[in-house]
């Protein structure tokens, strides 16, 4: 038989109980960091976990290290190109 969620921490919660207490459980997760496993007929189907904001790279310098080294960027590129488009 699945363990029921306690007031102090996370645990397993039946889908019907989760449906009835969803907002309360979400508040508890946000406040305490508890995790819940939602079960359907004793089989785990979902997890309710705290949301972690992904780290954002700063705008300036975000592409640093992504460009290959190019010694002479203003030299013409080797090869023939038909730019007139006849």
C-alpha angles and dihedrals in degrees: 000000000000120000113250122231115262127214092244101052148356128288142134120325126189114236092244091052091046090053091052096044102029099124092044091051092047090053090049092051091050094048101041107019092239119158127219132198113211113213134195113203089343094307117116111241105162145009127222107207135164115273115243117202108233115240112255122215115233113260095236111066095014091126095045110135095014097097120079116236111269114187100197111020096176097054116105117262115250116250139062121280129183102219095166091066099212 
